[in-house]
């Protein structure tokens, strides 16, 4: 049943954080690693789970794969849209992630131009 897979995918803080930033921006795995401070293997594992639940889609461009929230899932399950559009903005961690994403983008960060937000 699709809804069970969606609920299972939503039952993890890291996946919620990934969805939160992907709801606002299309990003590749290296962007997610820097913004959310995740290892490549951890980010990839969570992206696979989100993709198998059909919460995100991907598009390959050159050697990079870009991810975004699947708009079809937002239409099919309105509670997912409600969560992403209204509830996550109240989370301190999600606010921090969004601020890091904005800083990363403002500094010119992307897969072609790797930027370290904290200058490490």
C-alpha positions, -999 to +999 in steps of 0.1 A: +000+000+000+015+034-011+004+053+020+022+029+043+055+035+024+049+073+025+043+072+062+074+050+068+095+074+048+082+103+068+090+086+101+127+097+101+141+132+110+168+131+084+143+123+056+120+151+069+149+175+068+157+164+032+121+169+021+120+203+038+149+217+017+138+198-015+104+213-012+120+247-015+148+239-040+160+213-064+194+200-052+219+173-058+234+149-032+265+170-027+243+201-020+224+181+006+256+168+022+268+203+028+235+220+038+224+192+061+259+182+073+254+146+061+278+120+049+274+109+012+264+074+022+238+087+047+223+112+022+222+085-005+205+060+017+178+084+027+173+096-009+167+060-020+140+056+007+123+088-003+125+079-040+111+044-034+081+060-015+077+083-045+081+114-024+109+127-046+119+125-082+153+128-098+168+141-130+203+134-142+222+163-157+257+155-168+274+136-139+250+150-113+216+138-102+192+165-090+163+157-066+130+175-059+098+168-042+074+150-065+044+173-071+022+143-078+026+131-042+015+165-030-017+162-050-023+126-040-017+131-003-027+165+009-012+159+044+023+157+029+017+191+012+004+205+045+034+192+064+059+207+039+041+240+034+030+248+069+043+225+097+080+223+090+085+260+091+078+258+128+107+233+134+139+249+148+160+223+129+142+229+096+146+267+101+183+261+106+185+239+075+167+265+054+191+292+067+221+270+058+206+264+023+202+301+018+237+308+029+251+280+007+232+294-024+242+330-016+279+319-015+274+303-049+273+267-038+263+240-062+276+207-075+300+224-099+312+249-073+315+231-039+312+256-011+317+249+025+293+269+045+313+270+077+346+275+059+361+242+072 
